[in-house]
Amino acid sequence: MHAESVSVTDLMAEYGSPLYIYSRSQIEFNWQQFENSFDSHPHLICYAVKANSNLAVLNILAKLGSGFDVVSIGELERVITAGGKPSLCVFSGVAKTKDSIQKALEYGIHCFNVESAAELDLIESVAVDIKVKAPISIRVNPNVDAKTHPYISTGLTENKFGVGSDVALSLYKKANLSKHLNVCGLDYHIGSQITDTLPFMEALDRALELIDELKTENIHLSHIDIGGGIGVTYNNEKTIDIEEYIQSVVRKVGNLKVMVEPGRSIVGNAGIFVTKVEYLKQNDSKSFAIIDGAMNDLLRPALYGSYHQAVKVIDNAKGINALWDLVGPVCETADFLAKDRNLNLEEGDYIAIMTAGAYGFVLSSNYNSRPRTAEVMVSENSHAIVRKRETIESLFVNETIFKDETNQ
């Protein structure tokens, strides 16, 4: 197996195991798919930073001219550090604080995606305090079922995100009267890992109905933000044709600028997680390949029950053939990366967990006091570490032993 032109085995020998490996050309290709799909229609691609926030990934996208969708001031600071422009960033998320709103306004954020009436009031009050006009878009919850995992469904009334159309209409009217709010657009986002355009188009139609209603109130928007959520292929499933989808949106929106927030579809298939087989263990009913990668490194299988293909880095028939569960060192039964995989394995084999570029490292932790793994970027035949592997000492560098002076 190779990452671009570099042997994965060589990368493992140089950087150690387990390891996240990313392909620069695949990230660029995936982003360019969106860019090319719009043709000449006004648009802004805002990469969803939460999918993979490594500075090297953000820098690659910034150089392409990408905007960014951030959900915390930390993500915005990451974007700026990586060379991204705040003027091309949208600030989403349901719990923006006063400090983060002020900081984003001072940086010149492109737009806030407002998620509640209380948030709108806070943004206005901060804008008054620092004497600026805050650009806002209302995130509308279209109550569309994306038919995805309930943990990544965001467009139903039972989800915490956005507001209903009736509430949105009243917020638009209120914002339109404010001297310190600039009403820019409408935003919606119905979920993640969606592989059918029908829910997207249903949500778009409902959003356009509200935009038409706003026009009757003499409120004219400049953009519509269609969110992200396009699925990638984990297990041979067919997913969305990006060009067809974007063009179907463009045909419906007239002169409105279209903003889109892809995350997984930019980085998902641009990364793999490689782990080493430490031990093989079999009993009467199960075969376990005990690996050095764990749920703290790649949480998706334990959190969502998600499927990732597992492929031997060196494709050969050596070892024991069985249906293997790939299980890690963390002291939890949920610590598995794959189950019942038909592989020939022997101790020392490297296994690549595929399509791990999105929601991989960003969800990792130090559970069981395990140092987080390294990340490597590959570009053609060159490669470099883009996040150093943590050390044992780094795990407790911010901790101190409590000294109770009263009981000495």
C-alpha positions in Angstrom: 0.0 0.0 0.0 1.1 3.5 -0.8 0.1 7.0 0.2 0.5 8.8 -3.1 4.0 7.7 -4.1 5.3 6.8 -0.6 5.2 3.3 0.8 3.0 3.1 3.9 5.5 0.5 5.3 8.3 3.1 5.0 6.1 5.7 6.8 5.4 3.4 9.6 9.1 2.6 10.0 10.0 6.3 10.1 7.1 7.7 12.2 5.9 4.7 14.4 2.6 3.1 15.1 -0.2 3.9 15.2 -0.3 6.7 12.7 -2.7 9.0 10.8 -1.6 9.5 7.2 -3.1 12.2 4.9 -2.9 12.8 1.2 -2.5 16.4 0.1 -3.5 15.7 -3.5 -6.7 14.0 -2.4 -7.7 16.9 -0.2 -7.1 19.3 -3.1 -9.0 17.1 -5.5 -12.0 16.8 -3.2 -12.1 20.6 -2.6 -11.8 21.3 -6.3 -14.8 19.1 -7.1 -16.9 21.6 -5.2 -15.2 24.6 -6.7 -15.7 23.4 -10.3 -19.3 22.4 -9.7 -20.4 26.0 -9.3 -19.1 27.2 -12.6 -19.6 31.0 -12.5 -22.4 31.1 -9.9 -21.5 33.2 -6.9 -20.4 30.9 -4.1 -18.2 30.3 -1.0 -16.9 26.9 0.1 -16.6 26.9 3.9 -14.7 23.8 4.9 -16.1 22.4 8.2 -13.1 22.6 10.5 -14.5 20.1 13.0 -14.0 17.3 10.5 -10.2 17.6 10.7 -8.6 20.7 12.2 -4.9 19.9 11.7 -3.0 23.1 10.7 -1.5 21.5 7.6 -5.0 20.5 6.3 -6.3 24.0 6.9 -3.3 25.5 5.3 -3.7 23.4 2.1 -7.3 24.6 1.9 -6.5 28.2 2.7 -4.0 28.3 -0.2 -6.9 27.1 -2.5 -8.9 30.1 -1.4 -11.3 28.2 0.8 -13.5 29.7 3.4 -14.1 27.9 6.7 -17.1 26.9 8.9 -16.0 27.2 12.6 -17.9 26.3 15.7 -15.6 27.7 18.4 -13.2 30.6 18.8 -10.5 27.9 19.0 -11.3 26.7 15.5 -11.3 30.3 14.2 -7.8 30.9 15.8 -6.6 27.7 14.1 -7.8 28.9 10.7 -6.1 32.2 11.2 -2.9 30.5 12.3 -3.0 28.3 9.2 -3.3 31.3 6.9 -7.1 31.4 6.5 -9.1 34.6 6.3 -11.7 35.4 8.9 -13.6 37.3 6.3 -14.2 34.0 4.6 -15.4 32.2 7.8 -18.9 31.5 9.1 -19.3 31.0 12.8 -21.8 28.2 13.6 -22.7 26.5 16.9 -25.4 26.8 19.5 -23.4 28.1 22.4 -21.3 31.1 21.3 -20.1 33.1 24.3 -19.9 36.9 24.6 -16.1 36.8 24.4 -16.0 34.6 21.3 -18.6 36.8 19.5 -16.6 39.9 20.3 -13.3 38.3 19.1 -14.9 37.1 15.9 -16.3 40.6 15.2 -12.9 42.1 15.8 -11.4 39.6 13.4 -14.0 40.6 10.8 -16.0 37.3 10.6 -17.9 36.8 7.3 -21.2 35.8 9.1 -22.6 34.4 12.2 -25.1 31.5 11.8 -27.5 32.4 14.5 -29.1 29.4 16.3 -31.5 31.1 18.8 -33.3 34.3 19.8 -31.0 34.7 22.9 -27.9 34.4 20.7 -29.2 37.1 18.3 -29.7 39.4 21.3 -26.2 38.7 22.6 -24.6 39.4 19.1 -26.5 42.6 18.9 -25.5 43.8 22.3 -21.8 43.0 21.6 -22.0 44.8 18.3 -23.4 47.8 20.2 -20.6 47.7 22.7 -17.8 47.7 20.2 -19.6 49.9 17.7 -19.7 47.6 14.7 -22.5 46.1 12.5 -22.6 42.3 13.0 -23.3 40.1 9.8 -25.9 37.5 10.6 -27.7 34.6 9.1 -30.5 32.6 10.8 -30.0 28.9 11.0 -33.4 27.4 10.1 -34.3 23.9 11.2 -36.3 22.6 8.3 -37.6 19.5 10.1 -36.2 17.2 7.4 -35.2 13.6 8.3 -31.9 12.9 6.7 -32.2 9.2 7.4 -28.7 9.1 9.0 -27.4 8.1 12.4 -29.4 9.9 15.2 -26.2 11.3 16.7 -25.4 13.1 13.4 -28.9 14.2 12.5 -29.3 18.0 12.9 -32.4 19.0 10.9 -35.3 17.7 13.0 -37.2 19.7 15.6 -36.0 17.3 18.2 -32.4 18.3 17.5 -30.7 21.2 19.3 -29.8 23.1 16.2 -31.4 26.2 14.7 -35.0 27.5 14.9 -38.3 26.7 13.2 -39.5 28.8 10.3 -42.0 30.8 12.4 -39.4 31.7 14.9 -36.9 32.5 12.1 -39.4 34.9 10.5 -39.8 36.8 13.7 -36.0 36.9 14.2 -35.4 38.2 10.7 -38.0 41.0 11.3 -36.3 41.9 14.5 -32.8 41.9 13.1 -33.9 43.9 10.1 -34.9 46.8 12.4 -31.5 46.8 14.2 -28.8 49.4 13.3 -26.2 47.0 14.6 -27.2 43.8 12.7 -26.6 43.2 9.0 -29.1 40.5 7.8 -27.1 38.5 5.2 -28.5 35.1 4.6 -30.3 31.9 5.6 -28.5 28.8 6.8 -29.6 25.2 7.3 -27.8 21.9 8.0 -29.7 18.7 8.2 -27.1 16.1 9.2 -23.9 14.3 8.2 -23.0 11.2 6.1 -26.0 11.7 3.8 -25.9 9.6 0.6 -29.1 10.7 -1.0 -29.9 14.2 -2.4 -33.7 14.0 -1.7 -33.4 15.3 1.9 -31.1 18.0 0.8 -33.5 19.2 -1.9 -36.5 19.0 0.4 -34.7 21.2 2.9 -33.7 23.6 0.1 -37.3 24.0 -1.0 -38.5 24.8 2.5 -35.7 27.3 2.9 -36.6 29.0 -0.4 -40.2 29.2 0.7 -39.1 31.2 3.7 -36.9 33.4 1.6 -39.9 34.2 -0.6 -41.9 35.1 2.5 -39.1 37.3 3.7 -39.3 39.2 0.4 -42.9 40.1 1.1 -41.6 41.7 4.3 -39.1 43.7 2.3 -36.2 41.6 3.8 -33.9 40.6 1.0 -31.1 38.1 1.6 -27.8 37.9 -0.3 -26.9 34.3 0.3 -28.2 30.9 1.2 -26.0 28.5 3.2 -26.9 24.9 2.3 -24.7 23.4 5.0 -22.7 20.2 4.5 -23.3 16.6 5.2 -22.5 14.9 1.9 -21.5 11.3 2.7 -18.4 9.4 1.7 -17.9 5.7 0.9 -17.0 3.6 3.9 -18.4 0.2 2.8 -19.0 0.3 -1.0 -22.1 2.4 -0.5 -23.1 4.8 -3.4 -23.0 8.4 -2.4 -23.9 11.8 -3.9 -22.6 13.1 -7.2 -21.3 16.5 -6.1 -21.5 18.2 -9.4 -25.1 17.1 -10.0 -26.1 18.1 -6.5 -24.6 21.6 -6.7 -26.0 22.2 -10.1 -29.5 21.2 -9.0 -29.1 23.8 -6.1 -27.9 26.5 -8.5 -30.8 26.0 -10.8 -33.2 26.7 -7.9 -31.7 29.7 -6.1 -31.7 32.4 -8.8 -29.1 35.1 -8.1 -28.5 34.1 -4.4 -24.9 33.4 -3.5 -24.6 29.8 -2.4 -22.5 28.9 0.6 -21.7 25.2 1.4 -20.0 23.7 4.4 -18.3 20.4 3.4 -16.1 18.6 5.9 -16.2 14.8 5.7 -16.4 14.9 1.8 -13.2 17.0 1.7 -11.0 14.9 4.1 -12.7 11.6 4.8 -11.1 9.6 2.0 -7.9 11.6 2.2 -6.7 9.9 5.3 -6.0 6.4 6.7 -5.2 5.2 10.3 -2.6 2.5 10.4 -2.2 0.2 13.3 0.0 -2.7 14.2 -1.0 -6.2 15.2 0.6 -6.9 18.6 -1.0 -10.3 19.5 -3.4 -12.8 18.0 -5.8 -14.5 20.4 -8.4 -17.1 19.5 -11.0 -19.1 21.5 -13.9 -21.4 20.5 -16.1 -18.6 19.3 -13.9 -15.5 18.5 -10.7 -14.5 16.9 -9.1 -11.3 18.2 -6.3 -9.3 16.6 -5.1 -7.2 19.4 -3.7 -4.0 17.8 -1.9 -0.9 19.2 -4.6 1.5 17.9 -7.6 2.0 20.1 -10.9 3.7 20.6 -9.1 6.7 22.0 -7.3 7.1 18.7 -10.3 6.4 16.4 -13.6 6.7 18.3 -16.1 6.4 15.4 -16.7 2.6 15.6 -17.3 2.7 19.4 -19.3 5.9 19.3 -21.5 5.4 16.2 -21.0 1.7 15.5 -19.5 2.9 12.2 -17.8 0.7 9.6 -14.3 1.3 8.2 -12.7 -1.0 5.7 -9.6 -2.8 7.2 -6.8 -3.6 4.8 -3.5 -5.2 5.3 -0.7 -2.8 4.3 1.2 -5.6 2.7 -1.2 -7.7 0.6 -0.2 -11.3 1.1 -1.6 -14.6 2.3 0.7 -15.0 5.2 -0.7 -15.7 8.6 -3.8 -17.2 10.0 -7.0 -16.8 8.0 -10.1 -16.1 10.2 -12.9 -13.6 10.8 -11.0 -11.2 13.1 -12.2 -8.6 15.5 -9.6 -5.8 15.6 -9.5 -4.8 19.3 -7.3 -2.3 21.1 -5.6 -1.9 24.4 -8.2 0.3 26.1 -10.0 -1.3 29.0 -13.5 -1.2 27.4 -15.4 -3.9 25.6 -16.3 -1.1 23.1 -12.7 -0.8 22.2 -12.8 -2.1 18.7 -12.0 -0.7 15.2 -13.5 -3.5 13.2 -15.4 -6.7 13.7 -15.5 -10.0 11.8 -13.0 -9.1 9.0 -11.8 -11.9 6.8 -8.0 -11.4 6.9 -4.9 -13.5 6.9 -3.0 -12.1 9.9 0.2 -12.6 11.8 1.7 -10.6 14.6 3.6 -7.6 13.4 1.3 -6.9 10.4 0.2 -3.4 9.7 -3.5 -2.8 9.1 -4.9 0.3 7.4 -8.2 1.5 8.6 -9.6 3.3 5.6 -11.5 6.6 5.1 -10.2 7.9 8.5 -9.4 11.4 7.5 -12.6 12.9 9.0 -13.6 12.7 12.6 -10.6 10.6 13.4 -7.8 12.5 15.2 -10.2 15.3 16.2 -12.2 12.9 18.3 -9.1 11.3 19.9 -8.4 11.5 23.6 -5.9 10.5 26.3 -8.2 7.9 27.9 -6.3 5.2 29.8 -3.4 7.8 29.9 -2.5 7.0 26.3 -0.5 9.6 24.4 -2.3 10.8 21.2 -0.8 9.5 18.0 1.1 11.4 15.3 -0.2 12.8 12.0 1.7 12.8 8.7 1.1 14.6 5.4 2.2 13.1 2.1 2.6 15.0 -1.2 3.6 12.9 -4.1 7.0 11.4 -3.0 7.6 13.7 0.0 6.2 13.5 3.5 6.4 15.3 6.8 5.2 15.1 10.4 2.3 17.6 10.9 1.6 16.7 14.5 4.2 15.1 16.8 3.3 12.1 18.8 2.5 12.9 22.4 4.8 11.7 25.1 3.9 10.2 28.5 5.3 13.4 30.2 3.0 15.6 28.1 -0.1 13.8 29.5 0.3 15.5 32.9 2.3 18.6 32.1 -0.7 20.8 33.1 -1.5 18.9 36.3 -0.4 19.5 39.8 -0.6 17.6 43.0 -3.0 19.1 45.5 -1.3 20.2 48.7 -3.7 20.7 51.6 -1.9 23.2 53.8 -4.5 22.9 56.6 -3.9 19.2 57.2 -0.1 19.2 57.3 
